[in-house]
Amino acid sequence: MKRNIVWTLFFVATLLLSLASVASAQDRYICSNAGVAGTWGTTLTGTQFLPTGPVPFASVNRNTFDHAGNFSGTQTRSTNGNVSRVTFQGTYTVNPDCTGKKTAKAFDPSGNLLNTVEADFVLVNNGKELLEIFTSVTVPTPNGPTSVPVVITGHAIKLFPFPWLYGFEQ
């Protein structure tokens, strides 16, 4: 009888330890470039503080992140009610605690640089969602890049969280 109890306790302890290491491995994957890689849909909302006064901003984006820390996408934005379409490209890094940083440059349809954005983000919902806040926005001017104060936040949802389920790898 004692022998059965010892084996049962050993089995339960081994099972709990293996579950903990599976969860840890999953967290390491989610909180990495590989976990972020894929296609995302994003909404951004907030305010830009221009010399002429506050201006509302909103956009929807489609982003594709690769495993090497690069991303690109398209954006339809409304700035003070003026709608435009832009493309962007940038780089990102992910920390082991699922926080990260990204930098993006936005371009008009003619390829002219519109702005450069830096943002901090955090991955949530097992890496299927990303919350972000802009930390810096600069625009090109004849006198060099000029900072634009903003309060802009974003929410992204991974469109294809497991690309191998669909028969392709991002």
C-alpha positions in Angstrom: 0.0 0.0 0.0 2.8 2.4 0.9 4.5 1.6 -2.3 1.4 2.6 -4.3 1.2 5.9 -2.5 4.9 6.6 -3.1 4.5 5.8 -6.9 1.3 7.9 -7.1 3.0 10.9 -5.5 6.0 10.4 -7.7 3.8 10.3 -10.8 1.8 13.4 -9.8 5.0 15.4 -9.0 6.5 14.4 -12.4 3.3 15.4 -14.2 3.2 18.8 -12.5 6.8 19.5 -13.3 6.4 18.5 -17.0 3.3 20.8 -17.2 5.3 23.7 -15.8 8.0 23.2 -18.3 5.5 23.0 -21.2 4.0 26.3 -20.0 7.4 27.8 -19.7 8.4 26.7 -23.3 5.1 28.1 -24.6 5.7 31.5 -22.9 9.2 31.6 -24.4 7.8 31.0 -27.8 4.9 33.5 -27.4 7.3 36.2 -26.1 9.7 36.0 -29.1 9.9 37.1 -32.7 8.6 33.7 -33.7 5.5 34.2 -31.5 4.9 37.6 -33.1 5.6 36.5 -36.7 2.4 36.5 -38.8 -0.3 38.8 -40.0 -2.2 41.2 -37.7 -5.1 43.6 -37.9 -4.7 46.8 -35.8 -6.8 49.8 -34.8 -5.1 53.0 -33.6 -6.9 55.9 -32.0 -5.9 59.1 -30.2 -4.9 62.7 -30.6 -2.0 64.6 -32.2 -1.1 67.9 -30.7 -0.2 70.2 -33.6 0.8 73.9 -33.3 -2.8 74.7 -34.5 -4.3 72.6 -31.7 -5.4 69.0 -31.0 -6.3 66.8 -34.0 -8.1 63.5 -33.7 -6.4 60.5 -35.3 -7.7 57.0 -36.1 -6.5 54.2 -38.4 -6.9 50.5 -39.3 -3.7 48.6 -40.3 -2.8 45.3 -41.8 0.7 44.3 -40.6 2.9 41.4 -41.4 5.8 40.6 -39.0 8.6 38.2 -39.9 10.8 36.1 -37.6 13.8 38.4 -38.1 12.3 41.5 -36.4 10.9 43.3 -39.5 7.4 44.3 -40.3 5.5 46.1 -43.0 1.9 46.9 -43.9 -0.8 49.2 -45.1 -2.9 51.7 -43.2 -6.0 53.7 -43.8 -5.9 56.7 -41.5 -8.2 59.6 -40.6 -6.4 62.7 -39.4 -8.9 65.4 -38.4 -11.4 63.8 -40.8 -9.0 63.7 -43.7 -8.7 60.1 -44.9 -5.5 58.8 -46.6 -3.8 55.5 -47.3 -0.2 54.8 -46.5 2.3 52.0 -46.4 4.8 51.5 -43.6 7.8 49.3 -42.7 9.9 48.9 -39.6 11.6 46.8 -37.0 10.6 45.3 -33.7 12.1 43.5 -30.7 10.3 41.3 -28.2 11.4 40.9 -24.6 11.1 37.6 -22.6 8.3 39.2 -20.5 6.2 39.8 -23.6 6.9 43.5 -23.8 8.5 45.1 -26.8 9.4 48.1 -28.9 8.9 48.9 -32.6 9.8 51.6 -34.9 8.0 52.3 -38.2 8.3 54.7 -41.1 5.1 55.6 -42.9 5.1 56.6 -46.6 2.5 58.2 -48.9 1.6 56.5 -52.2 4.5 58.4 -54.0 7.0 57.0 -51.5 7.6 60.2 -49.5 8.3 59.8 -45.8 5.3 61.0 -43.8 6.5 60.2 -40.2 8.5 57.9 -38.0 6.8 56.3 -35.1 8.2 54.6 -32.0 5.9 52.5 -29.9 6.0 50.2 -26.8 3.8 47.1 -26.8 2.8 44.2 -24.7 1.5 40.8 -26.0 -1.7 39.5 -24.3 -4.2 36.7 -24.7 -1.5 34.0 -25.2 0.2 36.1 -27.9 -3.0 36.5 -30.0 -3.3 40.3 -29.2 -1.0 43.2 -28.9 -1.6 46.4 -27.1 0.6 49.4 -27.9 1.2 53.1 -27.2 3.1 55.6 -29.3 6.1 56.9 -27.5 7.5 59.2 -30.2 6.3 60.6 -33.5 8.6 62.7 -35.8 7.8 64.3 -39.1 10.4 65.4 -41.7 10.7 69.2 -42.1 13.1 71.4 -44.1 15.0 72.0 -40.8 15.2 68.3 -40.0 12.9 65.9 -38.1 10.4 67.5 -35.8 8.7 65.8 -32.8 4.9 65.8 -32.7 3.3 65.2 -29.3 0.7 62.5 -29.5 -1.5 60.3 -27.3 -2.2 57.3 -29.5 -2.9 53.7 -28.5 -3.5 50.6 -30.5 -5.0 47.2 -30.3 -3.9 44.4 -32.7 -5.3 40.9 -33.2 -3.4 38.2 -34.9 -5.3 37.1 -38.0 -3.7 33.8 -38.4 -2.2 32.8 -35.0 -1.1 29.3 -36.2 -0.2 29.5 -39.9 0.9 25.9 -40.1 -2.8 24.9 -39.4 -3.6 26.5 -42.8 -0.8 24.7 -44.7 1.7 27.7 -44.9 4.4 29.4 -42.8 4.5 33.1 -42.5 
